[in-house]
Amino acid sequence: MQEEELQIERELHAKYRTSLDPLLADLAGFDTSEELTQRIQALYDTLDEDGSCSLDFNELNIGLRRLKYSPPIHLSPEDFDMVSRTLSVAWGGREAAWELGGGVGVC
């Protein structure tokens, strides 16, 4: 049975280009910008377990694992850095954007 599970996991990994693709696919099914905003806020609220209005590398990884995707979503430090840089550019280079070991808040 374990070999079958490994094969399924390999097929899922082959289907997605990054570890965040399953989550992004779920977020993409929106009809209005308001619905997307609500989905993103609900996701952030789920990930920000301590209510600090910021996510660091560890809290984000723990929160992503709680989402119960198969295979589980795990960000490497390199993945986190890529997301951090992307958000920083998208937000006009604001310093608060997801620095490794730091975080960003949307509360």
Backbone hydrogen bonds in HBPLUS format (Angstrom, degrees):
<---DONOR---> <-ACCEPTOR-->    atom                        ^
c    i                          cat <-CA-CA->   ^        H-A-AA   ^      H-
h    n   atom  resd res      DA  || num        DHA   H-A  angle D-A-AA Bond
n    s   type  num  typ     dist DA aas  dist angle  dist       angle   num
A0005-GLU N   A0001-MET O   3.11 MM   4  6.46 156.1  2.17 151.2 157.7     1
A0006-LEU N   A0002-GLN O   2.95 MM   4  6.22 155.8  2.01 149.7 156.3     2
A0007-GLN N   A0003-GLU O   2.94 MM   4  6.19 152.3  2.02 145.7 153.0     3
A0008-ILE N   A0004-GLU O   2.98 MM   4  6.27 157.3  2.03 149.2 154.9     4
A0009-GLU N   A0005-GLU O   2.97 MM   4  6.20 160.4  2.00 148.5 153.9     5
A0010-ARG N   A0006-LEU O   2.90 MM   4  6.15 155.1  1.96 147.3 154.0     6
A0011-GLU N   A0007-GLN O   2.97 MM   4  6.23 156.8  2.02 148.5 154.5     7
A0012-LEU N   A0008-ILE O   2.96 MM   4  6.24 155.2  2.02 150.5 157.2     8
A0013-HIS N   A0009-GLU O   2.92 MM   4  6.15 158.5  1.97 150.1 156.1     9
A0014-ALA N   A0010-ARG O   2.93 MM   4  6.15 150.8  2.01 145.2 153.3    10
A0015-LYS N   A0011-GLU O   3.06 MM   4  6.23 139.1  2.23 138.6 149.1    11
A0015-LYS N   A0012-LEU O   3.14 MM   3  5.03 124.7  2.46  92.0 106.2    12
A0016-TYR N   A0012-LEU O   3.28 MM   4  6.57 144.5  2.42 147.1 154.3    13
A0021-ASP N   A0018-THR O   3.19 MM   3  5.47 162.9  2.22 110.2 115.4    14
A0024-LEU N   A0020-LEU O   2.90 MM   4  6.11 164.3  1.92 160.8 166.1    15
A0025-ALA N   A0021-ASP O   2.84 MM   4  5.94 153.2  1.91 151.2 158.0    16
A0026-ASP N   A0022-PRO O   3.15 MM   4  6.41 151.3  2.23 140.7 147.5    17
A0027-LEU N   A0023-LEU O   2.99 MM   4  6.32 155.2  2.05 148.9 156.0    18
A0028-ALA N   A0024-LEU O   2.91 MM   4  6.02 139.6  2.08 142.5 153.3    19
A0030-PHE N   A0028-ALA O   2.92 MM   2  5.65 136.9  2.11 102.2  91.3    20
A0036-LEU N   A0032-THR O   3.09 MM   4  6.46 158.4  2.14 148.8 154.3    21
A0037-THR N   A0033-SER O   2.92 MM   4  6.12 160.6  1.96 145.7 151.1    22
A0038-GLN N   A0034-GLU O   2.91 MM   4  6.16 155.3  1.97 146.6 153.3    23
A0039-ARG N   A0035-GLU O   2.92 MM   4  6.18 155.0  1.98 148.6 155.4    24
A0040-ILE N   A0036-LEU O   2.90 MM   4  6.15 163.3  1.93 156.3 160.5    25
A0041-GLN N   A0037-THR O   2.93 MM   4  6.10 161.2  1.96 148.6 154.1    26
A0042-ALA N   A0038-GLN O   2.90 MM   4  6.05 159.2  1.94 146.8 152.6    27
A0043-LEU N   A0039-ARG O   2.91 MM   4  6.11 157.6  1.96 147.0 153.5    28
A0044-TYR N   A0040-ILE O   2.86 MM   4  6.08 164.1  1.88 151.0 155.6    29
A0045-ASP N   A0041-GLN O   2.84 MM   4  6.04 160.5  1.88 150.2 155.7    30
A0046-THR N   A0042-ALA O   3.02 MM   4  6.23 147.8  2.13 141.7 150.0    31
A0046-THR N   A0043-LEU O   3.08 MM   3  5.08 118.7  2.47  94.8 110.0    32
A0047-LEU N   A0043-LEU O   2.89 MM   4  6.21 156.8  1.95 153.5 160.2    33
A0048-ASP N   A0044-TYR O   2.82 MM   4  5.92 157.1  1.87 156.5 162.4    34
A0049-GLU N   A0047-LEU O   2.91 MM   2  5.57 134.7  2.12 105.4  91.7    35
A0051-GLY N   A0048-ASP O   3.04 MM   3  5.42 159.3  2.09 113.2 119.8    36
A0060-LEU N   A0056-ASP O   2.94 MM   4  6.04 162.7  1.97 159.8 165.1    37
A0061-ASN N   A0057-PHE O   3.07 MM   4  6.28 163.0  2.10 148.7 153.0    38
A0062-ILE N   A0058-ASN O   2.97 MM   4  6.18 165.4  1.99 155.8 159.8    39
A0063-GLY N   A0059-GLU O   2.92 MM   4  6.01 163.2  1.94 147.5 152.6    40
A0064-LEU N   A0060-LEU O   2.86 MM   4  6.05 156.4  1.92 151.1 157.6    41
A0065-ARG N   A0061-ASN O   3.06 MM   4  6.28 154.4  2.13 146.3 152.4    42
A0066-ARG N   A0062-ILE O   3.16 MM   4  6.46 143.8  2.29 143.2 152.9    43
A0066-ARG N   A0063-GLY O   3.15 MM   3  5.09 122.8  2.49  93.1 107.5    44
A0067-LEU N   A0064-LEU O   3.17 MM   3  5.34 149.6  2.27 101.7 110.6    45
A0068-LYS N   A0065-ARG O   3.31 MM   3  5.95 171.2  2.32 116.9 119.4    46
A0079-ASP N   A0076-SER O   3.03 MM   3  5.02 114.7  2.48  96.9 112.5    47
A0080-PHE N   A0076-SER O   2.96 MM   4  6.26 165.9  1.98 160.5 163.7    48
A0081-ASP N   A0077-PRO O   2.93 MM   4  6.10 153.4  2.00 141.1 148.4    49
A0082-MET N   A0078-GLU O   2.94 MM   4  6.20 154.3  2.01 146.8 153.3    50
A0083-VAL N   A0079-ASP O   2.93 MM   4  6.25 164.0  1.96 156.6 160.2    51
A0084-SER N   A0080-PHE O   2.83 MM   4  6.01 157.1  1.88 147.7 155.0    52
A0085-ARG N   A0081-ASP O   2.90 MM   4  6.14 161.8  1.93 151.2 155.0    53
A0086-THR N   A0082-MET O   2.96 MM   4  6.14 159.5  2.01 149.3 155.3    54
A0087-LEU N   A0083-VAL O   2.92 MM   4  6.12 165.4  1.94 155.0 158.2    55
A0088-SER N   A0084-SER O   2.94 MM   4  6.09 153.5  2.02 145.8 153.8    56
A0089-VAL N   A0085-ARG O   3.04 MM   4  6.27 156.6  2.09 148.1 153.0    57
A0090-ALA N   A0086-THR O   2.94 MM   4  6.15 164.4  1.96 149.4 154.4    58
A0091-TRP N   A0087-LEU O   2.84 MM   4  5.93 141.0  1.99 145.0 154.7    59
A0093-GLY N   A0088-SER O   2.44 MM   5  4.56 147.4  1.53 165.2 158.0    60
A0092-GLY N   A0089-VAL O   3.11 MM   3  5.20 152.6  2.19 115.0 113.2    61
A0097-ALA N   A0094-ARG O   3.24 MM   3  5.97 168.1  2.25 125.4 127.0    62
A0098-TRP N   A0096-ALA O   2.95 MM   2  6.19 110.1  2.45 119.5 104.1    63
A0102-GLY N   A0099-GLU O   2.60 MM   3  4.78 151.5  1.68 124.6 133.3    64
